[in-house]
C-alpha cells in the first residue's frame, strides 16, 4: 500500500513520523484490536490499524481524527471491507 501522509507528524520514541504505511493485517493485528478490552469500536479499530502500521498504540492515538478517518478508509480493502473485497 502507498504511504499515507499525515496532516501533522506524530512522535514515536525519538522519531517524528509524517507518513504511515499499512500492510495486510495478520491475525495478531486483529487480536491486538480485540485486546483493547472494555473499549469502544473506535479504540479497537485504532489498535488494529496501529498494529498494521507498526506504530505503538499510545503514539497512534495522537494521530488527528481527520487522519484516522483517512487511514481507516484506506485500510478497508486490506480488511475486506471495500470495493476491492467486492462489498460495494
VOGU-3710 file (C-alpha; in Angstrom, 3 decimals, decimal comma):
1> xxxxxxxxxx> 0,000/0,000/0,000  1,145/3,542/-0,698  2,194/5,635/2,294  -0,481/7,827/3,853  0,745/11,351/4,598  -0,286/12,663/7,998  -1,576/16,230/8,243  0,536/16,648/11,391  3,540/14,444/12,252  3,450/12,246/15,349
11> xxxxxxxxxx> 6,327/11,261/17,609  7,266/7,616/18,040  10,078/7,331/20,547  12,629/9,873/19,345  11,442/9,788/15,716  8,995/12,085/14,005  6,639/10,205/11,665  4,945/12,168/8,872  3,511/9,233/6,934  2,492/5,668/7,614
21> xxxxxxxxxx> 2,226/2,576/5,500  -0,302/-0,133/6,251  0,432/-3,746/5,492  -2,017/-6,584/5,128  -3,302/-7,457/8,591  -2,281/-10,580/10,415  -4,306/-12,476/12,955  -2,068/-10,866/15,578  -3,145/-7,407/14,404  -6,797/-8,353/14,799
31> xxxxxxxxxx> -6,098/-9,772/18,252  -4,293/-6,521/19,194  -7,500/-4,682/18,352  -9,596/-7,047/20,441  -7,129/-6,778/23,329  -8,265/-3,223/23,994  -10,735/-4,648/26,466  -13,744/-2,646/27,505  -13,011/-0,028/24,863  -15,368/1,094/22,158
41> xxxxxxxxxx> -15,227/0,199/18,494  -13,076/3,217/17,613  -10,350/2,132/20,046  -10,414/-1,441/18,728  -10,117/-0,248/15,122  -7,342/2,178/16,058  -5,386/-0,561/17,845  -5,705/-2,818/14,807  -4,559/-0,048/12,450  -1,655/0,815/14,746
51> xxxxxxxxxx> -0,509/-2,802/14,630  -0,863/-2,858/10,825  1,293/0,288/10,639  3,880/-0,975/13,128  3,270/2,016/15,393  2,805/1,630/19,159  -0,832/2,203/20,096  -0,110/5,103/22,518  1,672/7,001/19,711  -1,006/6,095/17,158
61> xxxxxxxxxx> -3,629/7,634/19,446  -2,016/11,052/18,866  -2,935/10,982/15,152  -5,566/13,583/14,300  -9,157/12,412/13,973  -9,172/13,508/10,324  -6,058/11,424/9,599  -7,552/8,476/11,489  -10,632/8,582/9,266  -8,463/8,662/6,116
71> xxxxxxxxxx> -6,307/5,786/7,390  -9,379/3,758/8,295  -10,827/4,338/4,808  -7,536/3,344/3,170  -7,474/0,126/5,214  -10,894/-1,050/4,036  -9,607/-3,094/1,068  -6,924/-4,708/3,255  -9,553/-5,727/5,792  -12,002/-6,994/3,184
81> xxxxxxxx> -14,442/-4,114/3,679  -14,067/-2,085/0,499  -14,643/-2,333/-3,217  -11,562/-4,495/-3,572  -13,358/-7,090/-1,474  -16,475/-6,805/-3,603  -18,724/-5,413/-0,884  -19,523/-2,054/-2,507
//
